[in-house]
Amino acid sequence: MKLDAVLWDYDGTLVNSVPKNIEITKTILSIVAPHLTGEFLPKYLHNEASYHEANHGAKNWQELYVDYYGLTHEEMLIAGGMWAEHQEKNTTEVSLFKGIKQVITEFSHLPHGICSQNSQNNIRRLLENNAIAEPFKSIIGYDDVSNGKQKPDAAGGIKCIDSIFGHRNSQCLMYIGDHEADAKFARNLQAALGGHTQVIAVAAAYSRSEPQSWKCQPDYTAHSVDELFNIIGKYA
């Protein structure tokens, strides 16, 4: 079966955005939960390795904020509503993972899309700055989906597919992400599209995720960016 489109997560899949995400989170905590700053800063915000431990250990961003960072439920809801604004304001540089541009270029004959919890404007800016915006026919960010419909809910994927094709009749899609929630998202998207649609889930393990520990297993795991060439190529 040939691919109709390749869909991507953004953070930890296309780009290493950990340094920026740490800085944004620190800023939000200083406003919403100042008792979690300074010497009381959560240990998971001290360095990239600790951040990865929490980010890949949490089922979703809500659990990340409550169980790992120590926010109350109410503080978490306020913090979530501030994320898009502070993503726009923060100027910390992020970069594509080495080799990603070559992967996109190799498969630029296919339509690409992004389903992310980052800001659509941030994503577009980075793609344009790296001269790879053209293949991406749809970008669905945090601010394009209601708070209750964020990944792993399929709503963002449905919106992305509708934007790319104007219909939901695709037979074969691929979704690449670095979190267990991304694998669940792929399964939920396949169920939502129904019929004979296949959504192939690919885990981006090159960003320090550990898919072998996930309850929801992907169809493929890319331990390096280079492995994406063969994985996508099987269906392209």
C-alpha positions in Angstrom: 0.0 0.0 0.0 1.4 3.4 -1.0 1.5 6.4 1.3 -1.0 9.2 0.8 0.8 11.5 3.3 3.4 11.6 6.0 2.3 13.3 9.2 4.8 14.4 11.9 5.0 15.4 15.5 7.2 18.5 15.9 9.0 18.7 19.3 11.4 15.8 19.7 10.7 14.5 16.2 11.5 17.2 13.7 13.4 19.5 16.1 15.3 19.3 19.3 13.2 21.9 21.2 14.2 20.8 24.7 16.3 23.9 25.6 13.5 26.2 24.5 10.8 24.1 26.3 12.7 24.2 29.5 13.0 28.0 29.4 9.3 28.5 28.5 8.3 26.2 31.4 10.5 28.1 33.8 8.8 31.4 32.7 5.3 30.0 33.1 6.1 28.6 36.5 7.4 32.0 37.7 4.0 33.4 36.9 1.6 30.5 37.8 3.6 28.8 40.6 6.4 31.0 41.9 6.8 28.5 44.8 8.3 26.1 42.2 11.1 28.4 41.1 14.7 29.2 42.3 15.9 26.5 44.7 12.5 24.8 44.5 12.6 24.4 40.7 11.5 20.8 39.8 14.5 18.6 39.2 13.2 17.7 35.8 13.9 21.3 34.6 17.5 21.3 35.7 18.9 19.8 32.5 18.0 18.1 29.2 18.5 14.6 30.5 16.1 15.1 33.4 13.6 16.8 31.1 13.6 13.8 28.8 13.0 11.5 31.7 9.9 13.4 32.7 8.6 14.2 29.2 8.8 10.6 28.1 7.6 9.2 31.4 4.4 11.3 31.4 1.3 10.1 29.5 0.5 13.7 28.4 1.4 17.3 29.2 -1.2 17.5 32.0 0.4 14.6 33.8 3.8 16.1 33.2 2.9 19.4 34.9 1.1 17.8 37.8 3.0 14.6 38.6 6.5 15.7 37.6 6.6 19.4 38.1 4.3 19.5 41.1 1.6 21.9 40.0 -1.9 21.6 41.3 -4.7 20.7 38.8 -5.8 24.4 38.8 -2.3 25.6 38.2 -1.8 23.1 35.4 -4.9 24.4 33.6 -3.7 28.0 33.8 -0.2 27.0 32.7 -1.6 25.1 29.7 -3.5 28.2 28.6 -0.3 30.2 28.6 1.9 27.9 26.6 1.1 29.2 23.1 1.7 32.8 24.1 5.1 32.1 25.7 6.2 29.9 22.8 5.7 33.0 20.6 7.6 35.3 23.0 10.5 33.0 23.8 13.5 33.5 21.5 15.6 30.5 22.4 16.8 28.9 19.2 15.7 25.4 18.2 17.2 23.3 15.4 16.1 20.5 13.1 17.6 17.1 14.0 20.6 16.4 11.8 19.4 14.7 8.6 15.7 15.6 8.9 16.0 18.2 6.1 17.4 15.4 3.8 14.5 13.1 4.7 11.9 15.7 3.9 13.6 16.5 0.7 13.8 12.9 -0.3 10.1 12.4 0.1 8.9 15.9 -0.9 6.8 14.3 -3.7 4.4 13.2 -0.9 2.3 15.7 1.0 3.5 16.2 4.6 1.6 17.5 7.6 2.3 18.3 11.2 0.1 17.6 14.3 1.7 19.2 17.3 1.2 20.8 20.6 3.5 23.6 19.6 2.4 26.9 18.1 1.6 26.9 14.4 3.4 30.2 13.9 6.6 28.8 15.5 6.5 25.7 13.4 5.9 27.6 10.1 8.8 30.0 10.9 11.3 27.2 11.5 10.2 25.4 8.3 10.6 28.5 6.3 13.9 29.4 7.8 15.2 25.9 6.8 13.7 26.0 3.3 11.5 23.0 3.8 8.1 24.6 4.2 6.8 23.7 0.7 6.1 19.9 1.3 4.1 20.7 4.4 0.5 21.2 3.2 -1.0 21.4 6.7 0.2 22.4 10.2 -2.1 21.8 13.2 -0.7 23.3 16.4 -1.8 23.6 20.0 -4.0 26.7 19.3 -5.8 24.9 16.4 -7.4 22.3 18.6 -9.5 22.8 21.7 -7.9 21.9 25.0 -9.9 18.8 25.5 -9.1 17.5 22.0 -5.3 17.6 22.1 -3.3 14.5 21.3 -3.8 11.6 21.6 -7.3 12.5 20.6 -7.6 12.2 16.8 -9.2 15.6 16.3 -6.0 17.3 15.2 -5.2 14.5 12.7 -8.7 14.7 11.2 -8.3 18.5 10.8 -4.9 18.0 9.2 -6.1 15.4 6.7 -9.2 17.5 5.9 -6.8 20.5 5.2 -4.5 18.4 3.0 -7.0 16.5 0.9 -10.4 18.1 1.4 -11.7 14.5 2.2 -11.1 11.6 4.6 -10.7 8.8 2.0 -6.9 8.2 2.5 -5.9 4.6 2.4 -2.4 4.8 3.9 -0.9 7.4 6.2 2.2 7.5 8.4 2.5 9.4 11.7 6.0 9.9 13.2 6.4 11.0 16.9 8.6 10.6 19.9 6.0 10.0 22.6 3.7 7.1 23.5 0.9 9.6 23.1 1.9 9.8 19.4 1.6 6.1 18.9 -1.9 6.3 20.6 -2.7 9.2 18.4 -1.9 7.1 15.3 -4.2 4.3 16.5 -7.0 6.8 17.4 -6.7 8.5 14.0 -7.0 5.1 12.2 -10.1 4.3 14.2 -11.6 7.7 13.6 -11.0 7.5 9.8 -12.4 4.0 9.8 -13.0 2.0 6.6 -9.8 0.6 5.2 -7.5 3.4 6.3 -4.1 2.3 7.7 -2.2 4.7 9.9 1.4 3.5 10.4 2.9 4.5 13.7 6.6 5.3 13.8 8.5 6.1 17.0 11.3 8.6 16.8 13.7 7.0 19.3 16.6 9.2 18.1 15.3 11.9 20.6 16.0 9.6 23.6 12.5 8.2 23.9 12.2 4.5 24.9 9.5 3.0 22.8 10.3 -0.5 24.1 8.6 0.5 27.4 5.4 1.8 25.8 2.2 -0.1 26.3 1.0 1.2 23.0 3.7 -0.1 20.6 4.5 1.6 17.3 4.8 -0.3 14.0 8.3 0.9 13.5 11.1 2.5 15.6 13.7 4.8 14.1 16.7 4.7 16.3 18.4 7.2 14.1 17.1 9.8 11.6 18.7 7.9 8.8 16.5 4.9 9.5 13.5 7.0 8.4 14.7 6.7 4.8 14.0 3.0 4.8 10.9 3.1 6.9 9.1 5.8 4.8 10.7 4.3 1.6 8.9 1.0 2.2 5.6 2.7 1.5 6.6 5.7 -0.7 
